[in-house]
Amino acid sequence: GISAQNANNSNFFGQNAGQYASDAYNSNFLGYQAGNGATSASNSNFLGNSAGQSATYAYNSNFLGAYAGQYASDAFSSNFLGYQAGYNAVNAYYSNFLGHNAGNGATNAYYSNFLGLQAGQNATYAFNSNFLGQQAGYNATNAYNSNFLGYYAGYQATDAYNSNFFGYQAGQYATYASYSNFLGFGSGISAQNANNSNFFGQNAGGYATSAYYSNFLGFQVGYQA
């Protein structure tokens, strides 16, 4: 807690824990460099190696795990749980980052949930969305107002806003996949120009080209169409 400011009613345990933190009252800093340099760090918990280090506006939040929420910006009223969960996330307020690298590097990551190994990692414009499952929404672009549920769901999908991808590999690598619903194992996988469409069923709409304004319902219906 050396050089911490306004640090009343707080606890500092560990080398450089809470060092240079500002407005660090009613908080707990446990671990090497936990909360070091965090700003507006009141009513928060920083537990783990470099957890919440240099996070900005880090009030009313929890940083639990090595590097969890490190360098996250506007990180208030959020939870960062797991190794590098929410690491360097931008505009990370009112969100939950749960899992190894969940939401790591995500931009405009407010009002969202990143749950699972690398869920939503490096996703862009990831606000008002839910990324649930291992690598769900990983590296997805323009992924706002969307739900990606399942292992690899929405993985590297582009322009995937206002959409729902439910199931293993649903919407994986899909392009221009806005305003669409892909439900089922492999539904919409690698579909191109897949906006304003509904693909329901295993592999429905998979690898389809120019798949906009389409409805494919059933096992492999629209596959490679």
Phi, psi and omega in degrees: 000013181300131179067011175291145184252141178051053190258033180287151180059036180234163180234134181233115180229116177123157182299124179062015178297125178070008180300130178066008177294144180250148182048052189264038183273155179055039183227167179233129181238108184231114177125163181301119179059019177299123179069010180301121177076007178294144180253148181049051191265039182274154175054040183227167178233126179240103185234113178129162180304113177062018178299124178069013180299128178062014175293144181255147182048054189265039182269154179056039183226167178233127179241103186235111180128156181301124177065011178298124178069010179298131180066008177295143181252148182049052190265038183271151177055041181226168179233128179240104185234114179125162182301119179058021176297125180068016179301123177061021176292143184254136181053056190263044183265153181051045181225167179233127179241103187235111178130160180304115179064016177298125179068011179301119177076008179292145181251149182047053190265042182265153181053042182225166179231127179240104186235114178128163180303117177059020177297124178068014179298129179063015176292143181253147182047055189263041182268155179054041184226165177230125179241103186237115179127158182303121179059020174296127180070013179301123176062020177289146181250145181049053189262040183271155179054041183228164178228121178240109185237116178130158180301120181070007179299126180069015180299118179056027174290144182250143181048052188261041183273153179055042183227164178228122178238110184240120176126162180303121179064013177297124179072009178298129180063011178295143180246145181047053190259043181274155177054042182229162178229120178239113184236117177129160179307116176070011180294130178071012180297127178059019176293142182250142180051051191261036181278154177055046183226164178228121178237111184239119178126161182300124179061014178298127180073007180295132178061017177290146178249146183049052188265030182278152181051047182235156176228116179238112185238115177126168183303116177059017176294130181077008179295122181061026178291000000 
